[in-house]
């Protein structure tokens, strides 16, 4: 069990909000670098090295989208985050001084070594978006192997609140998101275990219930939805925060 914590969550993760709770986001605000960067990146490196098949998935059809996503992230690193990242033609020097080779033949693996976010690529097939690629080091109660290649409706099963009406609303969000106009939402999950890599099956009880009175840690995912302009693929990004739960109790 790795205890990797932020000092705080930069929004009120316990604020009541109607699902899906999506709001607009500034065009370059879908990547964050916070105080847990160094520790989270070490954990990501270990997972990508030892359990790559569990945390990376890419269909051939999604390779152009993955390459475009890597390019979009590198643009942010050379722009908004140029004081923390040093990007050259062949490698990126991270804020923790680790140098990451830019492997264009492995765009999702490279992304996994650069930023704290996990990324899922979703492309339209028929009436639904399907997950065609992902780098997912920090799942919260699901396995990438279960969701890879499946449409949005299947991905969200068996979430209680995800009924047919909600499925239609979420699909409209993915249909409607425009390049340069990302959206974001958040969730709140209670855990007794602060481990970020939580890939247990949904039907299997977790390490503890999600009750604020009995759990020691609050986990919140800042989830962004954006559209890649060239390939038209949708991207779902996840930035994971974990704090001690007493920080969020009244």
Phi and psi in degrees as GROMACS dihedral restraints (atoms count N, CA, C in turn):
[ dihedral_restraints ]
;  ai    aj    ak    al  type     phi  dphi    fc
    3     4     5     6     1  -100.0    20    10
    4     5     6     7     1   123.8    20    10
    6     7     8     9     1   -96.0    20    10
    7     8     9    10     1    98.1    20    10
    9    10    11    12     1  -118.2    20    10
   10    11    12    13     1   110.4    20    10
   12    13    14    15     1  -123.2    20    10
   13    14    15    16     1   147.5    20    10
   15    16    17    18     1   -90.8    20    10
   16    17    18    19     1   160.1    20    10
   18    19    20    21     1   -71.8    20    10
   19    20    21    22     1   -32.0    20    10
   21    22    23    24     1  -162.2    20    10
   22    23    24    25     1   170.7    20    10
   24    25    26    27     1  -106.6    20    10
   25    26    27    28     1   131.1    20    10
   27    28    29    30     1   -79.5    20    10
   28    29    30    31     1    27.0    20    10
   30    31    32    33     1  -160.1    20    10
   31    32    33    34     1   166.6    20    10
   33    34    35    36     1   -83.3    20    10
   34    35    36    37     1    94.5    20    10
   36    37    38    39     1   -67.6    20    10
   37    38    39    40     1   -17.1    20    10
   39    40    41    42     1  -101.2    20    10
   40    41    42    43     1     4.6    20    10
   42    43    44    45     1   -65.7    20    10
   43    44    45    46     1   131.6    20    10
   45    46    47    48     1   -65.6    20    10
   46    47    48    49     1   139.5    20    10
   48    49    50    51     1  -155.9    20    10
   49    50    51    52     1   145.0    20    10
   51    52    53    54     1   -74.4    20    10
   52    53    54    55     1   137.9    20    10
   54    55    56    57     1   -70.9    20    10
   55    56    57    58     1   146.1    20    10
   57    58    59    60     1   -82.6    20    10
   58    59    60    61     1    -1.2    20    10
   60    61    62    63     1    66.3    20    10
   61    62    63    64     1    37.8    20    10
   63    64    65    66     1   -91.0    20    10
   64    65    66    67     1   141.9    20    10
   66    67    68    69     1  -141.1    20    10
   67    68    69    70     1   161.0    20    10
   69    70    71    72     1   -67.6    20    10
   70    71    72    73     1   157.3    20    10
   72    73    74    75     1  -136.9    20    10
   73    74    75    76     1   145.8    20    10
   75    76    77    78     1   -60.7    20    10
   76    77    78    79     1   147.5    20    10
   78    79    80    81     1   -56.4    20    10
   79    80    81    82     1   -32.0    20    10
   81    82    83    84     1  -110.2    20    10
   82    83    84    85     1    22.8    20    10
   84    85    86    87     1  -106.8    20    10
   85    86    87    88     1    18.7    20    10
   87    88    89    90     1   -94.0    20    10
   88    89    90    91     1     4.3    20    10
   90    91    92    93     1  -121.7    20    10
   91    92    93    94     1   135.1    20    10
   93    94    95    96     1  -124.3    20    10
   94    95    96    97     1   149.5    20    10
   96    97    98    99     1  -127.9    20    10
   97    98    99   100     1   115.9    20    10
   99   100   101   102     1  -121.8    20    10
  100   101   102   103     1  -172.2    20    10
  102   103   104   105     1   -69.3    20    10
  103   104   105   106     1   -14.3    20    10
  105   106   107   108     1   -92.0    20    10
  106   107   108   109     1     7.5    20    10
  108   109   110   111     1   -53.6    20    10
  109   110   111   112     1   -54.3    20    10
  111   112   113   114     1   -58.0    20    10
  112   113   114   115     1   -48.5    20    10
  114   115   116   117     1   -69.4    20    10
  115   116   117   118     1   -41.2    20    10
  117   118   119   120     1   -63.7    20    10
  118   119   120   121     1   -39.3    20    10
  120   121   122   123     1   -68.4    20    10
  121   122   123   124     1   -35.3    20    10
  123   124   125   126     1   -62.9    20    10
  124   125   126   127     1   -40.2    20    10
  126   127   128   129     1   -66.1    20    10
  127   128   129   130     1   -41.8    20    10
  129   130   131   132     1   -61.9    20    10
  130   131   132   133     1   -43.9    20    10
  132   133   134   135     1   -59.6    20    10
  133   134   135   136     1   -41.6    20    10
  135   136   137   138     1   -63.7    20    10
  136   137   138   139     1   -42.7    20    10
  138   139   140   141     1   -66.6    20    10
  139   140   141   142     1   -42.2    20    10
  141   142   143   144     1   -67.2    20    10
  142   143   144   145     1   -28.7    20    10
  144   145   146   147     1   -81.6    20    10
  145   146   147   148     1   -44.0    20    10
  147   148   149   150     1   -94.9    20    10
  148   149   150   151     1   -26.4    20    10
  150   151   152   153     1  -134.0    20    10
  151   152   153   154     1    41.2    20    10
  153   154   155   156     1   -55.3    20    10
  154   155   156   157     1   -41.9    20    10
  156   157   158   159     1   -64.1    20    10
  157   158   159   160     1   -20.9    20    10
  159   160   161   162     1   -83.4    20    10
  160   161   162   163     1   -20.3    20    10
  162   163   164   165     1  -121.9    20    10
  163   164   165   166     1    -4.7    20    10
  165   166   167   168     1  -129.6    20    10
  166   167   168   169     1   134.2    20    10
  168   169   170   171     1  -144.6    20    10
  169   170   171   172     1   133.3    20    10
  171   172   173   174     1  -151.7    20    10
  172   173   174   175     1   118.8    20    10
  174   175   176   177     1   -82.3    20    10
  175   176   177   178     1   148.9    20    10
  177   178   179   180     1   -54.1    20    10
  178   179   180   181     1   -36.6    20    10
  180   181   182   183     1   -64.8    20    10
  181   182   183   184     1   -22.6    20    10
  183   184   185   186     1   -94.3    20    10
  184   185   186   187     1    -2.5    20    10
  186   187   188   189     1   -60.0    20    10
  187   188   189   190     1   -43.9    20    10
  189   190   191   192     1   -60.5    20    10
  190   191   192   193     1   -37.7    20    10
  192   193   194   195     1   -67.0    20    10
  193   194   195   196     1   -40.3    20    10
  195   196   197   198     1   -63.0    20    10
  196   197   198   199     1   -40.6    20    10
  198   199   200   201     1   -64.6    20    10
  199   200   201   202     1   -39.9    20    10
  201   202   203   204     1   -65.9    20    10
  202   203   204   205     1   -39.2    20    10
  204   205   206   207     1   -63.2    20    10
  205   206   207   208     1   -44.2    20    10
  207   208   209   210     1   -58.5    20    10
  208   209   210   211     1   -43.6    20    10
  210   211   212   213     1   -61.7    20    10
  211   212   213   214     1   -39.3    20    10
  213   214   215   216     1   -65.3    20    10
  214   215   216   217     1   -40.7    20    10
  216   217   218   219     1   -66.6    20    10
  217   218   219   220     1   -43.3    20    10
  219   220   221   222     1   -61.1    20    10
  220   221   222   223     1   -34.7    20    10
  222   223   224   225     1   -62.7    20    10
  223   224   225   226     1   -39.6    20    10
  225   226   227   228     1   -67.2    20    10
  226   227   228   229     1   -38.9    20    10
  228   229   230   231     1   -67.0    20    10
  229   230   231   232     1   -32.3    20    10
  231   232   233   234     1   -86.2    20    10
  232   233   234   235     1   -10.6    20    10
  234   235   236   237     1  -108.2    20    10
  235   236   237   238     1   -91.9    20    10
  237   238   239   240     1   -57.1    20    10
  238   239   240   241     1   -35.2    20    10
  240   241   242   243     1  -108.5    20    10
  241   242   243   244     1    25.8    20    10
  243   244   245   246     1   -66.5    20    10
  244   245   246   247     1   -17.9    20    10
  246   247   248   249     1   -80.5    20    10
  247   248   249   250     1   -11.0    20    10
  249   250   251   252     1  -114.5    20    10
  250   251   252   253     1   -30.2    20    10
  252   253   254   255     1  -115.2    20    10
  253   254   255   256     1   140.5    20    10
  255   256   257   258     1  -115.1    20    10
  256   257   258   259     1   112.6    20    10
  258   259   260   261     1  -107.5    20    10
  259   260   261   262     1   125.0    20    10
  261   262   263   264     1  -117.4    20    10
  262   263   264   265     1  -174.2    20    10
  264   265   266   267     1   -64.7    20    10
  265   266   267   268     1   -32.6    20    10
  267   268   269   270     1  -113.1    20    10
  268   269   270   271     1   -14.8    20    10
  270   271   272   273     1  -155.5    20    10
  271   272   273   274     1   166.5    20    10
  273   274   275   276     1  -123.9    20    10
  274   275   276   277     1   129.5    20    10
  276   277   278   279     1   -95.7    20    10
  277   278   279   280     1   116.2    20    10
  279   280   281   282     1   -79.0    20    10
  280   281   282   283     1   169.2    20    10
  282   283   284   285     1   -59.2    20    10
  283   284   285   286     1   -25.3    20    10
  285   286   287   288     1   -90.0    20    10
  286   287   288   289     1    13.0    20    10
  288   289   290   291     1    73.5    20    10
  289   290   291   292     1     4.5    20    10
  291   292   293   294     1   -75.4    20    10
  292   293   294   295     1   136.0    20    10
  294   295   296   297     1  -100.9    20    10
  295   296   297   298     1   125.4    20    10
  297   298   299   300     1  -110.1    20    10
  298   299   300   301     1   118.2    20    10
  300   301   302   303     1   -63.7    20    10
  301   302   303   304     1   141.4    20    10
  303   304   305   306     1   -87.6    20    10
  304   305   306   307     1    99.5    20    10
  306   307   308   309     1   -98.4    20    10
  307   308   309   310     1    98.1    20    10
  309   310   311   312     1   -69.3    20    10
  310   311   312   313     1   -16.6    20    10
  312   313   314   315     1   -82.6    20    10
  313   314   315   316     1    -6.8    20    10
  315   316   317   318     1  -136.1    20    10
  316   317   318   319     1    67.1    20    10
  318   319   320   321     1   -64.1    20    10
  319   320   321   322     1   -40.3    20    10
  321   322   323   324     1   -74.0    20    10
  322   323   324   325     1   -39.7    20    10
  324   325   326   327     1   -60.9    20    10
  325   326   327   328     1   -40.4    20    10
  327   328   329   330     1   -63.6    20    10
  328   329   330   331     1   -44.2    20    10
  330   331   332   333     1   -59.1    20    10
  331   332   333   334     1   -38.7    20    10
  333   334   335   336     1   -61.3    20    10
  334   335   336   337     1   -23.8    20    10
  336   337   338   339     1   -94.2    20    10
  337   338   339   340     1    -2.6    20    10
  339   340   341   342     1  -104.4    20    10
  340   341   342   343     1   -44.1    20    10
  342   343   344   345     1  -131.4    20    10
  343   344   345   346     1   165.5    20    10
  345   346   347   348     1   -74.9    20    10
  346   347   348   349     1   -22.1    20    10
  348   349   350   351     1   -68.4    20    10
  349   350   351   352     1   142.6    20    10
  351   352   353   354     1   -90.2    20    10
  352   353   354   355     1   154.0    20    10
  354   355   356   357     1  -134.4    20    10
  355   356   357   358     1   135.9    20    10
  357   358   359   360     1  -120.0    20    10
  358   359   360   361     1   131.2    20    10
  360   361   362   363     1   -98.7    20    10
  361   362   363   364     1   129.5    20    10
  363   364   365   366     1  -127.1    20    10
  364   365   366   367     1   129.7    20    10
  366   367   368   369     1  -125.3    20    10
  367   368   369   370     1   145.8    20    10
  369   370   371   372     1   -74.3    20    10
  370   371   372   373     1   126.6    20    10
  372   373   374   375     1  -132.1    20    10
  373   374   375   376     1   111.8    20    10
  375   376   377   378     1    67.7    20    10
  376   377   378   379     1  -125.8    20    10
  378   379   380   381     1   -93.7    20    10
  379   380   381   382     1    -5.1    20    10
  381   382   383   384     1  -131.0    20    10
  382   383   384   385     1   157.3    20    10
  384   385   386   387     1   -84.2    20    10
  385   386   387   388     1   139.1    20    10
  387   388   389   390     1  -118.5    20    10
  388   389   390   391     1   140.4    20    10
  390   391   392   393     1   -75.5    20    10
  391   392   393   394     1   113.0    20    10
  393   394   395   396     1  -109.3    20    10
  394   395   396   397     1    -5.4    20    10
  396   397   398   399     1  -166.4    20    10
  397   398   399   400     1   154.2    20    10
  399   400   401   402     1  -167.9    20    10
  400   401   402   403     1   147.9    20    10
  402   403   404   405     1  -120.3    20    10
  403   404   405   406     1   113.0    20    10
  405   406   407   408     1  -132.8    20    10
  406   407   408   409     1    87.9    20    10
  408   409   410   411     1   -84.6    20    10
  409   410   411   412     1   -28.8    20    10
  411   412   413   414     1  -121.3    20    10
  412   413   414   415     1    63.8    20    10
  414   415   416   417     1   -70.3    20    10
  415   416   417   418     1   147.3    20    10
  417   418   419   420     1  -111.7    20    10
  418   419   420   421     1    79.7    20    10
  420   421   422   423     1    89.3    20    10
  421   422   423   424     1    24.1    20    10
  423   424   425   426     1  -154.1    20    10
  424   425   426   427     1   157.0    20    10
  426   427   428   429     1  -105.4    20    10
  427   428   429   430     1   135.9    20    10
  429   430   431   432     1   -58.4    20    10
  430   431   432   433     1   -37.4    20    10
  432   433   434   435     1   -62.7    20    10
  433   434   435   436     1   -25.8    20    10
  435   436   437   438     1   -75.9    20    10
  436   437   438   439     1   -31.4    20    10
  438   439   440   441     1  -103.2    20    10
  439   440   441   442     1   -18.9    20    10
  441   442   443   444     1   -59.2    20    10
  442   443   444   445     1   133.0    20    10
  444   445   446   447     1    76.9    20    10
  445   446   447   448     1     8.2    20    10
  447   448   449   450     1  -110.3    20    10
  448   449   450   451     1   156.0    20    10
  450   451   452   453     1   -78.6    20    10
  451   452   453   454     1   168.1    20    10
  453   454   455   456     1   -53.8    20    10
  454   455   456   457     1   -43.4    20    10
  456   457   458   459     1   -59.3    20    10
  457   458   459   460     1   -40.7    20    10
  459   460   461   462     1   -73.3    20    10
  460   461   462   463     1   -35.5    20    10
  462   463   464   465     1   -60.0    20    10
  463   464   465   466     1   -38.4    20    10
  465   466   467   468     1   -86.6    20    10
  466   467   468   469     1    -5.9    20    10
  468   469   470   471     1   -73.4    20    10
  469   470   471   472     1   141.3    20    10
  471   472   473   474     1  -105.2    20    10
  472   473   474   475     1    48.9    20    10
  474   475   476   477     1   -62.4    20    10
  475   476   477   478     1   126.1    20    10
  477   478   479   480     1   -59.2    20    10
  478   479   480   481     1   -40.8    20    10
  480   481   482   483     1   -80.3    20    10
  481   482   483   484     1    -4.0    20    10
  483   484   485   486     1   -93.3    20    10
  484   485   486   487     1    76.7    20    10
  486   487   488   489     1   -90.7    20    10
  487   488   489   490     1  -173.0    20    10
  489   490   491   492     1   -62.5    20    10
  490   491   492   493     1   -38.3    20    10
  492   493   494   495     1   -66.0    20    10
  493   494   495   496     1   -42.4    20    10
  495   496   497   498     1   -66.1    20    10
  496   497   498   499     1   -37.9    20    10
  498   499   500   501     1   -59.8    20    10
  499   500   501   502     1   -41.0    20    10
  501   502   503   504     1   -66.7    20    10
  502   503   504   505     1   -39.4    20    10
  504   505   506   507     1   -64.9    20    10
  505   506   507   508     1   -43.6    20    10
  507   508   509   510     1   -66.5    20    10
  508   509   510   511     1   -40.5    20    10
  510   511   512   513     1   -63.2    20    10
  511   512   513   514     1   -37.2    20    10
  513   514   515   516     1   -64.6    20    10
  514   515   516   517     1   -35.5    20    10
  516   517   518   519     1   -61.4    20    10
  517   518   519   520     1   -46.0    20    10
  519   520   521   522     1   -69.9    20    10
  520   521   522   523     1   -31.1    20    10
  522   523   524   525     1   -70.1    20    10
  523   524   525   526     1   -35.2    20    10
  525   526   527   528     1   -94.3    20    10
  526   527   528   529     1   -17.5    20    10
  528   529   530   531     1   -61.8    20    10
  529   530   531   532     1   135.5    20    10
  531   532   533   534     1  -110.4    20    10
  532   533   534   535     1   150.3    20    10
  534   535   536   537     1   -55.6    20    10
  535   536   537   538     1   136.5    20    10
  537   538   539   540     1    77.8    20    10
  538   539   540   541     1     2.6    20    10
  540   541   542   543     1  -133.5    20    10
  541   542   543   544     1    66.6    20    10
  543   544   545   546     1   -68.6    20    10
  544   545   546   547     1   163.7    20    10
  546   547   548   549     1  -122.9    20    10
  547   548   549   550     1   161.9    20    10
  549   550   551   552     1  -148.4    20    10
  550   551   552   553     1   159.2    20    10
  552   553   554   555     1  -150.7    20    10
  553   554   555   556     1   178.1    20    10
  555   556   557   558     1  -147.8    20    10
  556   557   558   559     1   164.0    20    10
  558   559   560   561     1  -130.5    20    10
  559   560   561   562     1   179.1    20    10
  561   562   563   564     1  -143.5    20    10
  562   563   564   565     1   126.1    20    10
  564   565   566   567     1  -132.3    20    10
  565   566   567   568     1   132.8    20    10
  567   568   569   570     1   -96.1    20    10
  568   569   570   571     1   137.0    20    10
  570   571   572   573     1  -138.6    20    10
  571   572   573   574     1   147.8    20    10
  573   574   575   576     1   -86.1    20    10
  574   575   576   577     1   -19.9    20    10
  576   577   578   579     1  -112.5    20    10
  577   578   579   580     1   123.4    20    10
  579   580   581   582     1   -81.3    20    10
  580   581   582   583     1    -2.3    20    10
  582   583   584   585     1   -52.8    20    10
  583   584   585   586     1   131.9    20    10
  585   586   587   588     1   -78.8    20    10
  586   587   588   589     1   -31.8    20    10
  588   589   590   591     1   -88.6    20    10
  589   590   591   592     1    97.3    20    10
  591   592   593   594     1  -122.8    20    10
  592   593   594   595     1    73.1    20    10
  594   595   596   597     1   -93.2    20    10
  595   596   597   598     1    23.6    20    10
  597   598   599   600     1   -64.0    20    10
  598   599   600   601     1   156.2    20    10
  600   601   602   603     1   -66.1    20    10
  601   602   603   604     1   143.4    20    10
  603   604   605   606     1   -57.9    20    10
  604   605   606   607     1   -32.0    20    10
  606   607   608   609     1   -79.8    20    10
  607   608   609   610     1    -8.4    20    10
  609   610   611   612     1   -97.3    20    10
  610   611   612   613     1   130.5    20    10
  612   613   614   615     1   -56.5    20    10
  613   614   615   616     1   143.1    20    10
  615   616   617   618     1   -83.2    20    10
  616   617   618   619     1  -172.5    20    10
  618   619   620   621     1   -69.0    20    10
  619   620   621   622     1   -13.3    20    10
  621   622   623   624     1  -173.6    20    10
  622   623   624   625     1   162.6    20    10
  624   625   626   627     1   -74.7    20    10
  625   626   627   628     1   171.4    20    10
  627   628   629   630     1   -97.2    20    10
  628   629   630   631     1    47.4    20    10
  630   631   632   633     1  -106.8    20    10
  631   632   633   634     1   128.6    20    10
  633   634   635   636     1   -62.9    20    10
  634   635   636   637     1   -24.0    20    10
  636   637   638   639     1   -81.4    20    10
  637   638   639   640     1   -19.0    20    10
  639   640   641   642     1  -117.4    20    10
  640   641   642   643     1    -9.8    20    10
  642   643   644   645     1  -104.7    20    10
  643   644   645   646     1   145.8    20    10
  645   646   647   648     1   -92.0    20    10
  646   647   648   649     1   -15.4    20    10
  648   649   650   651     1  -132.2    20    10
  649   650   651   652     1   140.9    20    10
  651   652   653   654     1  -107.6    20    10
  652   653   654   655     1   126.5    20    10
  654   655   656   657     1  -112.5    20    10
  655   656   657   658     1   133.9    20    10
  657   658   659   660     1  -133.4    20    10
  658   659   660   661     1   134.9    20    10
  660   661   662   663     1  -104.6    20    10
  661   662   663   664     1   122.3    20    10
  663   664   665   666     1   -88.4    20    10
  664   665   666   667     1   108.9    20    10
  666   667   668   669     1  -108.0    20    10
  667   668   669   670     1   126.9    20    10
  669   670   671   672     1  -116.2    20    10
  670   671   672   673     1   146.7    20    10
  672   673   674   675     1  -120.9    20    10
  673   674   675   676     1   125.8    20    10
  675   676   677   678     1  -140.3    20    10
  676   677   678   679     1   162.5    20    10
  678   679   680   681     1  -113.0    20    10
  679   680   681   682     1   129.3    20    10
  681   682   683   684     1   -81.5    20    10
  682   683   684   685     1   125.5    20    10
  684   685   686   687     1   -68.6    20    10
  685   686   687   688     1   -34.8    20    10
  687   688   689   690     1   -79.6    20    10
  688   689   690   691     1   -51.5    20    10
  690   691   692   693     1   -86.7    20    10
  691   692   693   694     1   -19.2    20    10
  693   694   695   696     1    77.6    20    10
  694   695   696   697     1     3.5    20    10
  696   697   698   699     1   -69.9    20    10
  697   698   699   700     1   150.1    20    10
  699   700   701   702     1   -93.0    20    10
  700   701   702   703     1   146.6    20    10
  702   703   704   705     1  -124.1    20    10
  703   704   705   706     1   134.4    20    10
  705   706   707   708     1  -114.3    20    10
  706   707   708   709     1   112.3    20    10
  708   709   710   711     1  -106.6    20    10
  709   710   711   712     1   151.7    20    10
  711   712   713   714     1  -134.7    20    10
  712   713   714   715     1   119.8    20    10
  714   715   716   717     1  -109.9    20    10
  715   716   717   718     1   120.6    20    10
  717   718   719   720     1   -98.7    20    10
  718   719   720   721     1   128.1    20    10
  720   721   722   723     1  -112.6    20    10
  721   722   723   724     1   139.6    20    10
  723   724   725   726     1  -133.9    20    10
  724   725   726   727     1   127.5    20    10
  726   727   728   729     1  -133.5    20    10
  727   728   729   730     1   161.2    20    10
  729   730   731   732     1   -66.1    20    10
  730   731   732   733     1   135.4    20    10
  732   733   734   735     1   -66.7    20    10
  733   734   735   736     1   -24.7    20    10
  735   736   737   738     1   -65.2    20    10
  736   737   738   739     1   -20.1    20    10
  738   739   740   741     1   -69.4    20    10
  739   740   741   742     1   -16.7    20    10
  741   742   743   744     1  -118.8    20    10
  742   743   744   745     1    16.8    20    10
  744   745   746   747     1  -103.0    20    10
  745   746   747   748     1   141.9    20    10
